[in-house]
Amino acid sequence: MATYEHPYPDPALAAAHAFVPFSTERRSDEEMQRRADDFHRLMEGRRSVRMFDDTPVPRRLIETAIRTASTAPSGAHMQPWTFVAISDPAIKRRIREAAEEEERVNYLDNRMNDEWQRALAPLGTDHHKEFLEIAPWIVVLFEQRFGTNDDGSKRTHYYVKESVGLAAGMFVTAIHQMGLATLPHTPSPMAFLRTVLARPETERPFVMFPVGHPLPGVQVPDLQRKPLDEVARFLD
Ligand SMILES: Cc1cc2nc3c(=O)[nH]c(=O)nc-3n(C[C@H](O)[C@H](O)[C@H](O)COP(=O)(O)O)c2cc1C
């Protein structure tokens, strides 16, 4: 077992703030590799879906995915996120209409530059966002630019985008793990989401996730993921 010259927490810190023991189950390297391979296989099967079925999905499943996402690490443990989950058809319709309005400008009036449009061409995305009404849920993830202390004063949030990005990834993972599908959707600019969902000025939409069962027979682009040697460098 390793020994530390400067143990954490030191006695003064432990006297001033609460600490609890933490441990994980020690597993053999082989057992960990098996689990890692299983999880990797599961995640290789995740795909962004652009046609959902209208089969209802219980609210409890969405709650659990949000709980899981909210276990994400965050700068100074501020958890600077709000998930707004919508199944109300009237609100979903308003979101679809506003998203399509923005996307019409992006795609048809060339607000997205040529390079961007060329990058999107193989995905075949366009300004039609029917899935926003058909998917049983839309979950909008807001970043909290700063928070509020009990006395009403402003509380600084740290590494907001990094933290919210981690929570977003864990939300996507949770949804896939339970057997549902989602799509990270960013009909830019997304400021309309703050108005439609009546969120405070301190919050900014980060990404939205339609969630549901994939439509039977749905197709996805035939994408390849980069091999390990293109995404990693090892210095060992
Ligand atoms: C931050 C972010 C924003 C995205 N925005 C959109 C979007 O607005 N519309 C869309 O159809 N796909 C969007 N996507 C999905 C990507 O196109 C998709 O993740 C990528 O093509 C890889 O496919 P996969 O998720 O099936 O692996 C977004 C993905 C991310 C991470």
The ligand as an SDF file (V2000), in Angstrom:
LIG
                    3D

 31 33  0  0  0  0  0  0  0  0999 V2000
  -22.8890   19.0720  -28.7790 C   0  0  0  0  0  0  0  0  0  0  0  0
  -23.6110   18.2990  -29.8390 C   0  0  0  0  0  0  0  0  0  0  0  0
  -24.5710   18.9130  -30.6010 C   0  0  0  0  0  0  0  0  0  0  0  0
  -25.2750   18.1930  -31.5600 C   0  0  0  0  0  0  0  0  0  0  0  0
  -26.2670   18.8210  -32.2570 N   0  0  0  0  0  0  0  0  0  0  0  0
  -27.0060   18.1150  -33.1190 C   0  0  0  0  0  0  0  0  0  0  0  0
  -28.1080   18.7190  -33.7760 C   0  0  0  0  0  0  0  0  0  0  0  0
  -28.4510   19.8700  -33.5330 O   0  0  0  0  0  0  0  0  0  0  0  0
  -28.8180   17.9840  -34.6630 N   0  0  0  0  0  0  0  0  0  0  0  0
  -28.5080   16.6730  -34.9280 C   0  0  0  0  0  0  0  0  0  0  0  0
  -29.1890   16.0430  -35.7340 O   0  0  0  0  0  0  0  0  0  0  0  0
  -27.4550   16.0610  -34.3140 N   0  0  0  0  0  0  0  0  0  0  0  0
  -26.7270   16.7460  -33.4060 C   0  0  0  0  0  0  0  0  0  0  0  0
  -25.7010   16.1300  -32.7360 N   0  0  0  0  0  0  0  0  0  0  0  0
  -25.4740   14.6910  -32.9300 C   0  0  0  0  0  0  0  0  0  0  0  0
  -24.2110   14.3870  -33.7460 C   0  0  0  0  0  0  0  0  0  0  0  0
  -24.4360   14.6450  -35.1060 O   0  0  0  0  0  0  0  0  0  0  0  0
  -23.8490   12.9160  -33.5160 C   0  0  0  0  0  0  0  0  0  0  0  0
  -23.5120   12.7210  -32.1690 O   0  0  0  0  0  0  0  0  0  0  0  0
  -22.6740   12.4830  -34.3840 C   0  0  0  0  0  0  0  0  0  0  0  0
  -23.0390   12.5280  -35.7460 O   0  0  0  0  0  0  0  0  0  0  0  0
  -22.1850   11.0760  -34.0340 C   0  0  0  0  0  0  0  0  0  0  0  0
  -23.2460   10.1490  -34.1460 O   0  0  0  0  0  0  0  0  0  0  0  0
  -23.6380    9.1900  -32.9330 P   0  0  0  0  0  0  0  0  0  0  0  0
  -24.0990   10.0800  -31.7990 O   0  0  0  0  0  0  0  0  0  0  0  0
  -24.7360    8.3120  -33.4860 O   0  0  0  0  0  0  0  0  0  0  0  0
  -22.4130    8.4270  -32.5340 O   0  0  0  0  0  0  0  0  0  0  0  0
  -24.9880   16.8260  -31.7750 C   0  0  0  0  0  0  0  0  0  0  0  0
  -24.0020   16.2090  -31.0130 C   0  0  0  0  0  0  0  0  0  0  0  0
  -23.3330   16.9280  -30.0410 C   0  0  0  0  0  0  0  0  0  0  0  0
  -22.3030   16.2280  -29.1920 C   0  0  0  0  0  0  0  0  0  0  0  0
  1  2  1  0
  2  3  1  0
  2 30  2  0
  3  4  2  0
  4  5  1  0
  4 28  1  0
  5  6  2  0
  6  7  1  0
  6 13  1  0
  7  8  2  0
  7  9  1  0
  9 10  1  0
 10 11  2  0
 10 12  1  0
 12 13  2  0
 13 14  1  0
 14 15  1  0
 14 28  1  0
 15 16  1  0
 16 17  1  0
 16 18  1  0
 18 19  1  0
 18 20  1  0
 20 21  1  0
 20 22  1  0
 22 23  1  0
 23 24  1  0
 24 25  2  0
 24 26  1  0
 24 27  1  0
 28 29  2  0
 29 30  1  0
 30 31  1  0
M  END
$$$$
